[in-house]
Amino acid sequence: MSKAVFDQIAEGLEEALAVSCGQSAAYQLHVPAEIDVKAIRGRTGLSQRDFSSTFGFGFDQLKQWEQNRSRPVRALRAYLLLINARPVEMLAALRELDLDGE
């Protein structure tokens, strides 16, 4: 294990201990109830089909979100916010993971 990895793990454990002992408040992520999925996709420059396949969404589900017929659940909204904030980095991270093993 590298020192950098060890340091990250140690930092996380220290933070968890501080929260459990009441010395620090746990981080609370704010995820808005409504987000503009079409605008987020537009920021990436990808078509609906490419956006859905690149980021792991169902094509039909993406269309429903963009037409405001349904909305993504909280975790997916958080994921979409990350895509919106850092589209290039998210694409790079997914390519690095190579989830399909290709």
KAPEBEL-V181496 format. One record per run of one state. SS is the DSSP state (a for helix, b for strand, c for the rest). FROM is the first residue (numbers start at 1). LEN is the number of residues. Records with the same first field share a line. If there is no record, write none. Layout:
SS=FROM-LEN ; FROM-LEN
This chain:
c=1-2 ; 21-16 ; 45-3 ; 56-3 ; 67-7 ; 86-1 ; 98-5
a=3-18 ; 37-8 ; 48-8 ; 59-8 ; 74-12 ; 87-11
